[in-house]
Amino acid sequence: MNRLQPPASFLPLLRSFCTSVSCSPPPCQDGEKLLRPAESVYRLDFIQQQRLQFERWNVALDKPGKVTITGTSQNWTPDLTNLMTRQLLDPAAIFWRKEDSDAMDCNEADALEFGERLSDLAKIRKVMYFLITFGEGLEPADLKASVVFSQL
């Protein structure tokens, strides 16, 4: 199981950069993605890189709400380079939990396609970054997420 984790060491730095850029005239490049308050960057370290087959997402929310997980194709060094919108992958996986339910729902076709893409990207990457957007009052502490692969 490969867990998505917030890379805590640079996230405060990235947030302060994004805040300072949004408060002053943006010196950013065309297409640069600045983090909004409801967005966080998570990291996935591939334990194994070769011969992976996507099985499923394990996503749990501590309370009702919605999260959108978007991958980035960038070989990104978060403390050195800016996240670019053109590097965000489609489709995104959207997961939600309704107010009256403990069960998780998702856009299955997109989540499956996204997971299969991760299997391919794992062949050439040891690390991948994700932009996670929290909706409906959710925060990073409310999310537990991992990706399950089987070995071919």
DSSP file (Angstrom, degrees, kcal/mol; ACC not computed):
  #  RESIDUE AA STRUCTURE BP1 BP2  ACC     N-H-->O    O-->H-N    N-H-->O    O-->H-N    TCO  KAPPA ALPHA  PHI   PSI    X-CA   Y-CA   Z-CA
    1    1 A M              0   0    0      0, 0.0     2,-0.6     0, 0.0   147,-0.2   0.000 360.0 360.0 360.0 133.7    0.0    0.0    0.0
    2    2 A N  E     -A  147   0A   0    145,-2.6   145,-3.0    44,-0.0     2,-0.3  -0.937 360.0-148.9-110.4 116.2    1.3    3.4   -1.0
    3    3 A R  E     -A  146   0A   0     -2,-0.6     2,-0.5   143,-0.3    42,-0.5  -0.645   9.6-132.9 -90.1 139.4    0.1    6.3    1.3
    4    4 A L  E     -C   44   0B   0    141,-2.2   141,-0.5    -2,-0.3    40,-0.2  -0.795  35.2-178.4 -84.4 127.4   -0.4    9.8    0.1
    5    5 A Q  E     -C   43   0B   0     38,-2.6    38,-3.5    -2,-0.5   139,-0.0  -0.972  32.6-115.4-131.8 142.5    1.3   12.1    2.7
    6    6 A P        -     0   0    0      0, 0.0     2,-1.9     0, 0.0    36,-0.2  -0.650  30.2-129.3 -72.9 125.9    1.6   15.8    3.0
    7    7 A P    >>  -     0   0    0      0, 0.0     4,-1.2     0, 0.0     3,-1.2  -0.555  30.3-172.7 -76.4  86.5    5.2   16.7    2.7
    8    8 A A  T 34  +     0   0    0     -2,-1.9    34,-0.0     1,-0.3     0, 0.0   0.741  67.5  69.1 -57.5 -31.9    5.2   18.7    5.8
    9    9 A S  T 34 S+     0   0    0      1,-0.2    -1,-0.3     2,-0.1     4,-0.3   0.848 114.3  22.5 -63.6 -35.4    8.8   20.1    5.5
   10   10 A F  T <> S+     0   0    0     -3,-1.2     4,-2.8     2,-0.1    -1,-0.2   0.569  99.6  87.3-109.2  -8.3    8.1   22.4    2.6
   11   11 A L  H  X S+     0   0    0     -4,-1.2     4,-2.8     1,-0.2     5,-0.2   0.914  90.8  48.5 -61.4 -44.0    4.3   22.9    2.7
   12   12 A P  H  > S+     0   0    0      0, 0.0     4,-2.4     0, 0.0    -1,-0.2   0.906 113.2  49.3 -61.1 -37.7    4.5   25.9    5.1
   13   13 A L  H  > S+     0   0    0     -4,-0.3     4,-2.2     2,-0.2    -2,-0.2   0.928 112.2  47.4 -63.6 -45.4    7.1   27.4    2.8
   14   14 A L  H  X S+     0   0    0     -4,-2.8     4,-2.6     1,-0.2    -1,-0.2   0.907 112.0  50.3 -63.0 -43.0    5.0   26.9   -0.2
   15   15 A R  H  X S+     0   0    0     -4,-2.8     4,-2.5    -5,-0.2    -1,-0.2   0.909 110.5  49.0 -62.6 -42.5    1.9   28.3    1.5
   16   16 A S  H  X S+     0   0    0     -4,-2.4     4,-2.5     2,-0.2    -1,-0.2   0.888 111.5  50.1 -67.2 -36.4    3.8   31.5    2.6
   17   17 A F  H  X S+     0   0    0     -4,-2.2     4,-2.4     2,-0.2    -2,-0.2   0.944 112.6  46.5 -62.4 -47.4    5.1   31.9   -1.0
   18   18 A C  H  X S+     0   0    0     -4,-2.6     4,-2.1     1,-0.2    -2,-0.2   0.874 112.8  49.8 -64.5 -37.5    1.6   31.5   -2.4
   19   19 A T  H  X S+     0   0    0     -4,-2.5     4,-1.3     2,-0.2    -1,-0.2   0.921 111.7  47.6 -66.6 -44.1    0.2   34.0    0.2
   20   20 A S  H  X S+     0   0    0     -4,-2.5     4,-1.0     1,-0.2    -2,-0.2   0.879 112.4  49.7 -66.7 -36.0    2.9   36.6   -0.5
   21   21 A V  H  < S+     0   0    0     -4,-2.4     3,-0.3     1,-0.2    -1,-0.2   0.898 110.6  49.2 -68.4 -39.5    2.4   36.2   -4.3
   22   22 A S  H  < S+     0   0    0     -4,-2.1    -1,-0.2     1,-0.2    -2,-0.2   0.714 110.2  52.2 -74.9 -17.9   -1.4   36.6   -4.0
   23   23 A C  H  < S+     0   0    0     -4,-1.3    -1,-0.2    -5,-0.1    -2,-0.2   0.687 114.9  40.0 -88.3 -19.6   -1.0   39.7   -1.8
   24   24 A S  S  < S-     0   0    0     -4,-1.0     0, 0.0    -3,-0.3     0, 0.0  -0.728 112.5 -65.3-120.7 170.9    1.3   41.5   -4.2
   25   25 A P        -     0   0    0      0, 0.0    -2,-0.1     0, 0.0    -1,-0.1  -0.391  67.7-105.7 -57.4 127.9    1.4   41.9   -7.9
   26   26 A P        -     0   0    0      0, 0.0    -5,-0.1     0, 0.0    -4,-0.1  -0.380  32.5-173.1 -66.6 119.2    2.0   38.4   -9.1
   27   27 A P        +     0   0    0      0, 0.0     2,-0.1     0, 0.0    -6,-0.0   0.096  48.6 127.6 -89.5  23.1    5.6   37.9  -10.4
   28   28 A C        -     0   0    0      1,-0.1     3,-0.1    -7,-0.1     2,-0.1  -0.383  63.4-105.9 -87.5 159.2    4.5   34.4  -11.6
   29   29 A Q    >   -     0   0    0      1,-0.1     3,-1.9    -2,-0.1     2,-0.2  -0.326  48.5 -84.1 -72.6 158.6    4.9   32.8  -14.9
   30   30 A D  T 3  S+     0   0    0      1,-0.3    -1,-0.1    -2,-0.1     0, 0.0  -0.494 118.8  20.5 -62.3 128.3    1.9   32.3  -17.2
   31   31 A G  T 3  S+     0   0    0      1,-0.3    54,-3.6    -2,-0.2    55,-0.4   0.475  85.3 149.9  91.1   2.1    0.2   29.1  -16.1
   32   32 A E  B <   -H   84   0C   0     -3,-1.9     2,-0.6    52,-0.2    -1,-0.3  -0.486  40.5-138.0 -71.8 138.5    1.6   29.0  -12.6
   33   33 A K        -     0   0    0     50,-3.9    50,-0.5    -2,-0.2     2,-0.4  -0.871  16.0-164.4-100.6 118.2   -0.7   27.3  -10.1
   34   34 A L        -     0   0    0     -2,-0.6     2,-0.2    48,-0.1   -19,-0.1  -0.844  26.5-111.4-100.4 138.9   -0.9   29.0   -6.7
   35   35 A L        -     0   0    0     -2,-0.4     5,-0.0   -21,-0.2     6,-0.0  -0.470  26.5-148.8 -70.6 134.7   -2.3   27.1   -3.8
   36   36 A R    >   -     0   0    0     -2,-0.2     3,-2.2     1,-0.1   -17,-0.1  -0.573  34.4 -97.8 -92.3 164.9   -5.6   28.3   -2.4
   37   37 A P  T 3  S+     0   0    0      0, 0.0    -1,-0.1     0, 0.0    -2,-0.1   0.817 123.8  51.3 -55.5 -32.8   -6.5   27.9    1.3
   38   38 A A  T 3  S+     0   0    0    101,-0.1    96,-3.3    95,-0.0     2,-0.4   0.289  98.7  86.7 -89.5  12.0   -8.5   24.7    0.6
   39   39 A E  E <   + D   0 133B   0     -3,-2.2     2,-0.3    94,-0.2    94,-0.2  -0.881  49.8 176.3-116.0 144.6   -5.7   23.0   -1.4
   40   40 A S  E     - D   0 132B   0     92,-2.3    92,-3.2    -2,-0.4     2,-0.5  -0.965  26.2-125.8-138.7 156.9   -2.7   21.0   -0.2
   41   41 A V  E     - D   0 131B   0     -2,-0.3     2,-0.3    90,-0.2    90,-0.2  -0.900  27.0-170.8-105.0 131.5    0.1   19.2   -1.9
   42   42 A Y  E     - D   0 130B   0     88,-2.7    88,-2.8    -2,-0.5     2,-0.4  -0.837  10.6-141.3-119.6 158.7    0.6   15.5   -1.1
   43   43 A R  E     -CD   5 129B   0    -38,-3.5   -38,-2.6    -2,-0.3     2,-0.5  -0.927   6.1-161.5-123.0 142.9    3.4   13.2   -2.0
   44   44 A L  E     -CD   4 128B   0     84,-2.9    84,-2.2    -2,-0.4     2,-0.6  -0.984   6.2-159.1-125.2 119.4    3.4    9.5   -3.0
   45   45 A D  E     - D   0 127B   0    -42,-0.5     2,-0.7    -2,-0.5    82,-0.2  -0.869  19.2-133.7 -96.0 123.3    6.6    7.5   -2.8
   46   46 A F        -     0   0    0     80,-2.7     3,-0.1    -2,-0.6   -44,-0.0  -0.681  14.6-165.9 -79.0 116.9    6.4    4.4   -5.0
   47   47 A I  S    S+     0   0    0     -2,-0.7     2,-0.4     1,-0.2    -1,-0.2   0.898  83.1  20.7 -67.7 -41.5    7.7    1.5   -2.9
   48   48 A Q        -     0   0    0      1,-0.1    -1,-0.2    -3,-0.1     3,-0.0  -0.966  67.1-172.2-125.8 142.9    8.0   -0.7   -6.0
   49   49 A Q        +     0   0    0     -2,-0.4     3,-0.4    -3,-0.1     2,-0.2   0.781  58.1  66.6-107.7 -33.1    8.2    0.8   -9.5
   50   50 A Q  S    S+     0   0    0      1,-0.2   102,-0.1    73,-0.1    70,-0.0  -0.613  99.5   9.5 -98.8 151.4    8.0   -2.0  -12.0
   51   51 A R  S    S+     0   0    0     -2,-0.2   101,-3.1     1,-0.2     2,-0.4   0.863  80.1 158.5  57.2  45.4    5.2   -4.3  -12.9
   52   52 A L  E     -B  151   0A   0     -3,-0.4     2,-0.5    67,-0.3    99,-0.2  -0.790  25.1-165.4 -99.5 142.2    2.5   -2.6  -10.9
   53   53 A Q  E     -B  150   0A   0     97,-2.7    97,-2.8    -2,-0.4     2,-0.1  -0.995  26.5-119.2-124.5 127.3   -1.2   -3.0  -11.6
   54   54 A F  E     +B  149   0A   0     -2,-0.5    95,-0.2    95,-0.2     3,-0.1  -0.404  35.5 169.5 -64.4 134.0   -3.6   -0.6  -10.0
   55   55 A E  E     -     0   0A   0     93,-2.8     2,-0.3     1,-0.3    94,-0.2   0.766  52.4 -42.8-108.3 -55.5   -6.1   -2.2   -7.7
   56   56 A R  E     -B  148   0A   0     92,-1.5    92,-3.1    59,-0.1     2,-0.4  -0.993  44.3-104.5-168.9 163.9   -8.0    0.5   -5.8
   57   57 A W  E     -B  147   0A   0     -2,-0.3     2,-0.6    90,-0.2    90,-0.2  -0.829  23.1-153.3 -93.5 139.3   -7.9    3.7   -3.9
   58   58 A N  E     +B  146   0A   0     88,-3.0    88,-2.0    -2,-0.4     2,-0.5  -0.930  29.4 163.1-110.8 102.5   -8.3    3.6   -0.2
   59   59 A V  E     +B  145   0A   0     -2,-0.6     2,-0.4    86,-0.2    86,-0.2  -0.984  11.3 176.8-126.0 129.4   -9.8    6.9    0.8
   60   60 A A  E     -B  144   0A   0     84,-2.6    84,-2.1    -2,-0.5     2,-0.4  -0.996  12.2-160.0-132.3 137.3  -11.5    7.7    4.1
   61   61 A L  E     -B  143   0A   0     -2,-0.4    82,-0.2    82,-0.2    81,-0.1  -0.962  15.0-146.2-115.6 133.1  -12.9   11.0    5.3
   62   62 A D  S    S+     0   0    0     80,-2.3    -1,-0.1    -2,-0.4    81,-0.1   0.721  85.9  13.6 -69.6 -20.8  -13.5   11.5    9.0
   63   63 A K  S    S-     0   0    0     79,-0.3    34,-0.1    -3,-0.0    36,-0.1  -0.947 101.2 -69.6-147.5 166.6  -16.6   13.6    8.3
   64   64 A P  S    S+     0   0    0      0, 0.0     2,-0.3     0, 0.0    34,-0.2  -0.240  79.2  89.6 -60.2 146.9  -18.9   14.3    5.4
   65   65 A G  E     -E   97   0B   0     32,-1.7    32,-2.5    72,-0.1     2,-0.4  -0.959  65.1 -85.7 155.4-168.2  -17.4   16.4    2.5
   66   66 A K  E     -EF  96 135B   0     69,-1.0    69,-3.2    -2,-0.3     2,-0.4  -0.992  23.5-169.7-138.4 140.6  -15.6   16.1   -0.8
   67   67 A V  E     -EF  95 134B   0     28,-2.8    28,-2.8    -2,-0.4     2,-0.5  -0.985   8.9-155.6-127.0 143.3  -11.9   15.8   -1.9
   68   68 A T  E     -EF  94 133B   0     65,-2.1    65,-2.4    -2,-0.4     2,-0.6  -0.980   8.3-159.0-116.9 124.0  -10.5   16.1   -5.4
   69   69 A I  E     -EF  93 132B   0     24,-3.3    24,-2.5    -2,-0.5     2,-0.5  -0.913  12.4-179.5-107.7 118.2   -7.2   14.4   -6.0
   70   70 A T  E     - F   0 131B   0     61,-2.6    61,-3.2    -2,-0.6     2,-0.1  -0.970  15.6-143.8-119.6 127.7   -5.3   15.7   -9.1
   71   71 A G  E     - F   0 130B   0     -2,-0.5    18,-3.0    20,-0.3     2,-0.4  -0.439   8.1-140.6 -83.4 161.9   -1.9   14.3  -10.1
   72   72 A T  B     -I   88   0D   0     57,-1.5    57,-0.4    16,-0.3    16,-0.2  -0.988   7.7-156.8-123.7 136.8    0.9   16.3  -11.6
   73   73 A S        +     0   0    0     14,-3.2     2,-0.1    -2,-0.4    15,-0.1   0.464  60.8 115.7 -86.8  -1.3    3.1   15.1  -14.4
   74   74 A Q  S    S-     0   0    0     13,-0.4     2,-1.7    10,-0.1    55,-0.3  -0.420  72.5-132.8 -70.0 137.6    5.8   17.5  -13.3
   75   75 A N        -     0   0    0     -2,-0.1     2,-0.4    53,-0.1    -1,-0.1  -0.742  51.8-167.8 -80.9  86.9    9.2   16.2  -12.0
   76   76 A W        -     0   0    0     -2,-1.7     3,-0.1    -4,-0.1     7,-0.1  -0.648  37.7-169.8 -98.2 132.7    8.6   18.7   -9.3
   77   77 A T    >>  -     0   0    0     -2,-0.4     4,-2.9     1,-0.1     3,-2.8  -0.882  18.9-160.0-111.9  94.1   10.9   20.0   -6.7
   78   78 A P  T 34 S+     0   0    0      0, 0.0    -1,-0.1     0, 0.0     5,-0.1   0.746  86.1  48.8 -54.7 -31.0    8.4   21.8   -4.5
   79   79 A D  T 34 S+     0   0    0      1,-0.1     3,-0.1    -3,-0.1    -3,-0.0   0.581 123.6  31.8 -84.5  -6.5   10.9   24.1   -2.8
   80   80 A L  T <4 S+     0   0    0     -3,-2.8     2,-0.3     1,-0.2    -1,-0.1   0.693 115.7  44.0-119.0 -29.8   12.6   25.1   -6.1
   81   81 A T  S  < S-     0   0    0     -4,-2.9     2,-0.2     3,-0.0    -1,-0.2  -0.867  74.5-117.3-124.1 155.2   10.0   25.1   -8.8
   82   82 A N        -     0   0    0     -2,-0.3     2,-0.4    -3,-0.1   -48,-0.1  -0.599  31.7-110.0 -87.9 148.1    6.5   26.4   -9.1
   83   83 A L        -     0   0    0    -50,-0.5   -50,-3.9    -2,-0.2     2,-0.4  -0.638  35.7-149.6 -75.4 130.5    3.5   24.1   -9.8
   84   84 A M  B >   -H   32   0C   0     -2,-0.4     3,-1.4   -52,-0.3     4,-0.3  -0.861  14.8-139.1-109.4 137.8    2.2   24.7  -13.3
   85   85 A T  G >  S+     0   0    0    -54,-3.6     3,-1.6    -2,-0.4   -53,-0.1   0.839 102.8  61.5 -62.8 -32.9   -1.4   24.3  -14.3
   86   86 A R  G 3  S+     0   0    0    -55,-0.4    -1,-0.3     1,-0.3   -54,-0.1   0.673  99.1  58.2 -68.9 -14.0   -0.4   22.6  -17.6
   87   87 A Q  G <  S+     0   0    0     -3,-1.4   -14,-3.2     2,-0.1   -13,-0.4   0.466  79.2 108.5 -93.1  -2.7    1.2   19.8  -15.6
   88   88 A L  B <   -I   72   0D   0     -3,-1.6   -16,-0.3    -4,-0.3     2,-0.2  -0.608  68.3-129.1 -77.8 133.4   -2.0   18.9  -13.8
   89   89 A L        -     0   0    0    -18,-3.0   -18,-0.3    -2,-0.3    -2,-0.1  -0.545  20.5-109.6 -89.0 145.8   -3.3   15.5  -15.0
   90   90 A D  S    S+     0   0    0     -2,-0.2     2,-0.1   -20,-0.1   -20,-0.0  -0.907  86.5  42.3-110.3 146.8   -6.8   14.7  -16.2
   91   91 A P  S    S-     0   0    0      0, 0.0   -20,-0.3     0, 0.0     2,-0.3   0.637  72.6-155.8 -83.8 162.3   -8.9   13.0  -15.0
   92   92 A A        -     0   0    0    -22,-0.1     2,-0.5    -2,-0.1   -22,-0.2  -0.665  18.5-122.0 -90.9 154.6   -9.0   13.9  -11.3
   93   93 A A  E     -E   69   0B   0    -24,-2.5   -24,-3.3    -2,-0.3     2,-0.5  -0.876  25.7-162.0 -98.8 127.3  -10.4   11.5   -8.8
   94   94 A I  E     -E   68   0B   0     -2,-0.5    13,-1.6   -26,-0.2     2,-0.4  -0.942   9.2-178.7-115.0 127.5  -13.2   12.9   -6.7
   95   95 A F  E     +EG  67 106B   0    -28,-2.8   -28,-2.8    -2,-0.5     2,-0.3  -0.949   5.6 171.9-124.0 143.2  -14.3   11.2   -3.5
   96   96 A W  E     -EG  66 105B   0      9,-2.4     9,-2.9    -2,-0.4     2,-0.4  -0.990  23.4-151.0-149.8 158.5  -17.1   12.2   -1.2
   97   97 A R  E     -EG  65 104B   0    -32,-2.5   -32,-1.7    -2,-0.3     7,-0.1  -0.998  24.7-133.1-130.4 127.3  -19.0   11.2    1.9
   98   98 A K    >   -     0   0    0      5,-0.5     3,-1.6    -2,-0.4     5,-0.0  -0.383  23.3-111.4 -79.7 158.3  -22.6   12.2    2.4
   99   99 A E  T 3  S+     0   0    0      1,-0.3    -1,-0.1    -2,-0.1    -2,-0.0   0.845 115.3  42.5 -55.6 -40.3  -24.0   13.6    5.6
  100  100 A D  T 3  S+     0   0    0      2,-0.0     2,-0.3     0, 0.0    -1,-0.3   0.108 109.1  68.7 -99.1  21.9  -26.1   10.6    6.4
  101  101 A S    <   -     0   0    0     -3,-1.6     0, 0.0     1,-0.1     0, 0.0  -0.981  53.7-158.9-143.1 150.4  -23.6    7.9    5.4
  102  102 A D  S    S+     0   0    0     -2,-0.3   -41,-0.2     2,-0.1     2,-0.1   0.538  71.6 100.8 -96.0 -12.2  -20.3    6.4    6.5
  103  103 A A        -     0   0    0      1,-0.1    -5,-0.5   -43,-0.1     2,-0.3  -0.454  69.9-130.6 -78.1 145.4  -19.7    5.0    3.0
  104  104 A M  E     -G   97   0B   0     -2,-0.1     2,-0.3    -7,-0.1    -7,-0.2  -0.742  20.6-165.5 -92.5 142.1  -17.4    6.7    0.5
  105  105 A D  E     +G   96   0B   0     -9,-2.9    -9,-2.4    -2,-0.3     2,-0.3  -0.846  10.0 174.6-118.6 160.5  -18.5    7.4   -3.0
  106  106 A C  E     -G   95   0B   0     -2,-0.3     2,-1.5   -11,-0.2   -11,-0.2  -0.977  47.7 -94.5-155.5 166.6  -16.4    8.4   -6.0
  107  107 A N     >  -     0   0    0    -13,-1.6     4,-2.6    -2,-0.3     3,-0.3  -0.729  48.8-166.1 -83.0  90.6  -16.5    9.1   -9.7
  108  108 A E  H  > S+     0   0    0     -2,-1.5     4,-2.7     1,-0.2     5,-0.2   0.836  75.8  50.7 -56.2 -46.0  -15.4    5.4  -10.4
  109  109 A A  H  > S+     0   0    0      1,-0.2     4,-2.4     2,-0.2    -1,-0.2   0.929 115.9  41.9 -61.8 -45.6  -14.5    5.7  -14.1
  110  110 A D  H  > S+     0   0    0     -3,-0.3     4,-2.7     2,-0.2    -1,-0.2   0.904 114.5  51.1 -68.2 -41.0  -12.2    8.7  -13.5
  111  111 A A  H  X S+     0   0    0     -4,-2.6     4,-2.3     2,-0.2    -2,-0.2   0.897 112.5  47.2 -63.0 -39.7  -10.7    7.2  -10.3
  112  112 A L  H  X S+     0   0    0     -4,-2.7     4,-2.4    -5,-0.2    -2,-0.2   0.931 113.2  47.3 -66.6 -46.6  -10.0    4.0  -12.2
  113  113 A E  H  X S+     0   0    0     -4,-2.4     4,-1.9    -5,-0.2    -2,-0.2   0.909 113.2  49.2 -61.6 -42.0   -8.4    5.7  -15.2
  114  114 A F  H  X S+     0   0    0     -4,-2.7     4,-1.7     1,-0.2    -1,-0.2   0.919 110.7  50.3 -63.4 -44.6   -6.3    7.9  -12.9
  115  115 A G  H  X S+     0   0    0     -4,-2.3     4,-1.4     1,-0.2    -2,-0.2   0.889 108.7  51.6 -61.5 -40.6   -5.2    4.9  -10.9
  116  116 A E  H  X S+     0   0    0     -4,-2.4     4,-1.3     1,-0.2    -1,-0.2   0.868 106.8  54.4 -65.2 -35.6   -4.2    3.0  -14.0
  117  117 A R  H  X S+     0   0    0     -4,-1.9     4,-2.6     1,-0.2    -1,-0.2   0.864 102.2  58.2 -63.6 -35.6   -2.2    6.1  -15.1
  118  118 A L  H  X S+     0   0    0     -4,-1.7     4,-2.3     1,-0.2    -1,-0.2   0.885 100.2  56.8 -62.2 -38.0   -0.3    5.9  -11.8
  119  119 A S  H  X S+     0   0    0     -4,-1.4     4,-0.5     1,-0.2   -67,-0.3   0.906 110.7  44.2 -58.4 -41.8    0.8    2.4  -12.6
  120  120 A D  H >< S+     0   0    0     -4,-1.3     3,-1.0     1,-0.2     4,-0.4   0.913 112.9  50.1 -69.7 -43.0    2.4    3.7  -15.8
  121  121 A L  H >X S+     0   0    0     -4,-2.6     3,-1.2     1,-0.2     4,-1.1   0.817  99.4  66.7 -66.1 -29.6    3.9    6.7  -14.2
  122  122 A A  H 3< S+     0   0    0     -4,-2.3    -1,-0.2     1,-0.3    -2,-0.2   0.768  89.5  66.9 -62.7 -24.7    5.5    4.5  -11.4
  123  123 A K  T << S+     0   0    0     -3,-1.0    -1,-0.3    -4,-0.5    -2,-0.2   0.807 115.1  26.3 -65.7 -28.6    7.7    2.9  -14.1
  124  124 A I  T <4 S+     0   0    0     -3,-1.2     2,-0.4    -4,-0.4    -1,-0.2   0.446 118.5  61.1-115.1  -2.1    9.6    6.2  -14.5
  125  125 A R     <  -     0   0    0     -4,-1.1     3,-0.1   -76,-0.1    -1,-0.0  -0.946  44.5-170.6-128.8 146.4    9.1    7.9  -11.2
  126  126 A K  S    S+     0   0    0     -2,-0.4   -80,-2.7     1,-0.3     2,-0.4   0.642  86.4  30.4 -97.7 -23.9   10.0    7.2   -7.6
  127  127 A V  E     -D   45   0B   0    -82,-0.2     2,-0.4   -84,-0.0    -1,-0.3  -0.982  64.0-172.7-137.0 143.5    7.9   10.1   -6.3
  128  128 A M  E     -D   44   0B   0    -84,-2.2   -84,-2.9    -2,-0.4     2,-0.3  -0.996  13.1-143.9-137.0 145.3    4.7   11.7   -7.5
  129  129 A Y  E     -D   43   0B   0    -57,-0.4   -57,-1.5    -2,-0.4     2,-0.4  -0.822  12.1-163.0-110.0 149.1    2.9   14.8   -6.2
  130  130 A F  E     -DF  42  71B   0    -88,-2.8   -88,-2.7    -2,-0.3     2,-0.6  -0.971  16.8-139.2-131.0 143.0   -0.8   15.4   -6.0
  131  131 A L  E     -DF  41  70B   0    -61,-3.2   -61,-2.6    -2,-0.4     2,-0.5  -0.918  24.7-165.4 -98.1 120.3   -2.9   18.5   -5.6
  132  132 A I  E     -DF  40  69B   0    -92,-3.2   -92,-2.3    -2,-0.6     2,-0.5  -0.939   4.6-159.9-113.7 123.6   -5.7   17.8   -3.2
  133  133 A T  E     -DF  39  68B   0    -65,-2.4   -65,-2.1    -2,-0.5     2,-0.5  -0.895   7.8-151.6-104.3 124.4   -8.6   20.1   -3.0
  134  134 A F  E     - F   0  67B   0    -96,-3.3     2,-0.3    -2,-0.5   -67,-0.2  -0.830  18.3-174.8 -98.9 127.8  -10.8   19.9    0.2
  135  135 A G  E >   + F   0  66B   0    -69,-3.2     3,-1.2    -2,-0.5   -69,-1.0  -0.785  52.7  26.7-120.0 163.8  -14.4   20.9   -0.1
  136  136 A E  T 3  S-     0   0    0     -2,-0.3    -1,-0.2     1,-0.3   -69,-0.0   0.849 131.6 -48.0  58.6  41.0  -17.4   21.3    2.2
  137  137 A G  T 3  S+     0   0    0      1,-0.3    -1,-0.3    -3,-0.2     2,-0.1   0.505  97.1 143.2  84.3   4.3  -15.4   22.2    5.3
  138  138 A L    <   -     0   0    0     -3,-1.2    -1,-0.3   -72,-0.2    -4,-0.1  -0.431  28.5-166.5 -76.5 154.4  -12.9   19.3    5.1
  139  139 A E    >   -     0   0    0     -2,-0.1     3,-2.1     1,-0.0     4,-0.3  -0.872  39.3 -96.3-131.6 165.2   -9.2   19.8    6.1
  140  140 A P  G >  S+     0   0    0      0, 0.0     3,-1.6     0, 0.0    -2,-0.0   0.831 121.1  62.5 -53.0 -34.6   -6.1   17.7    5.6
  141  141 A A  G 3  S+     0   0    0      1,-0.3    -3,-0.0     3,-0.0   -79,-0.0   0.709  96.7  60.2 -65.7 -18.0   -6.5   16.1    9.0
  142  142 A D  G <  S+     0   0    0     -3,-2.1   -80,-2.3   -81,-0.1     2,-0.4   0.511  93.8  82.7 -85.6  -5.2   -9.9   14.6    7.9
  143  143 A L  E <   + B   0  61A   0     -3,-1.6     2,-0.4    -4,-0.3   -82,-0.2  -0.847  44.6 175.8-110.9 134.9   -8.3   12.6    5.0
  144  144 A K  E     + B   0  60A   0    -84,-2.1   -84,-2.6    -2,-0.4     2,-0.4  -0.984  22.5 168.6-127.4 121.6   -6.6    9.2    5.0
  145  145 A A  E     + B   0  59A   0   -141,-0.5  -141,-2.2    -2,-0.4     2,-0.3  -0.994   9.9 157.9-140.8 140.6   -5.7    8.1    1.5
  146  146 A S  E     -AB   3  58A   0    -88,-2.0   -88,-3.0    -2,-0.4     2,-0.4  -0.967  30.3-129.7-150.4 164.7   -3.6    5.5   -0.1
  147  147 A V  E     -AB   2  57A   0   -145,-3.0  -145,-2.6    -2,-0.3     2,-0.5  -0.974  18.6-149.2-119.9 132.8   -3.3    3.7   -3.4
  148  148 A V  E     + B   0  56A   0    -92,-3.1   -93,-2.8    -2,-0.4   -92,-1.5  -0.899  18.1 177.9-107.9 126.9   -3.2   -0.1   -3.6
  149  149 A F  E     - B   0  54A   0     -2,-0.5     2,-0.3   -95,-0.2   -95,-0.2  -0.882  17.3-146.2-119.0 153.7   -1.3   -1.9   -6.4
  150  150 A S  E     - B   0  53A   0    -97,-2.8   -97,-2.7    -2,-0.3     2,-0.5  -0.855  24.8-115.9-111.4 158.3   -0.7   -5.5   -7.1
  151  151 A Q  E       B   0  52A   0     -2,-0.3   -99,-0.2   -99,-0.2  -100,-0.1  -0.806 360.0 360.0 -96.9 131.3    2.5   -6.8   -8.6
  152  152 A L              0   0    0   -101,-3.1  -100,-0.1    -2,-0.5    -1,-0.1   0.466 360.0 360.0 -76.1 360.0    2.3   -8.5  -12.0
